Amino acid sequence: MKENEFISLILPLKDRLFRIAWHIIHSKEEAEDIVQEVMLKVWKRELPEVTNPEAYCYTMTRNLALNRLELKENRNISLMVGYDQEMYAGPFENMVQAEKLNVLHRLMAGLPGVQRDIMQLRDIEGMSYTEIAETLRLTEEQVKVYLFRARKKVRESCLKLENYGL
């Protein structure tokens, strides 16, 4: 891969790749290592057969993170680590917002793997249905169905928690 292609196509993906890896393995250092490994592999490899280098990098990052998670059996760390909270009116509001975010991440973590990945890629990373379908090797219709089911399950769980505290 030529330097100018790498700088214009692959390097801007660095932060998104980090967030994908971090979301899977919950370790800043390991996520950085995975992104660096992906960047090195893409740099060394010619990619003329790849039609969408962005989806290729996402897939590679996801696969490396899942492999590393299986090998190391990482402990889950609070998802609030590494994310800056917005400033709110006071400590009580900060605590409520942090708890809501914690519950949302816990509910997302309880989803089946494909639904969790699709929800992460669509709602947090902002990827299109087409990009998600290419990344996960699914059809766009499957992506939409999985996303609908994931959002419905999270919504129902949130309502249960708010109404009944279960």
HELIX and SHEET records of a PDB file:
HELIX    1   1 GLU A    3  GLU A    5  1                                   3    
HELIX    2   2 PHE A    6  ILE A   10  3                                   5    
HELIX    3   3 LEU A   11  LEU A   13  5                                   3    
HELIX    4   4 LYS A   14  ILE A   25  1                                  12    
HELIX    5   5 LYS A   28  LYS A   44  1                                  17    
HELIX    6   6 PRO A   53  LYS A   72  1                                  20    
HELIX    7   7 PRO A   91  ALA A  109  1                                  19    
HELIX    8   8 GLY A  113  MET A  119  1                                   7    
HELIX    9   9 GLN A  120  ILE A  124  3                                   5    
HELIX   10  10 TYR A  129  LEU A  136  1                                   8    
HELIX   11  11 GLU A  140  TYR A  164  1                                  25    
END                                                                             
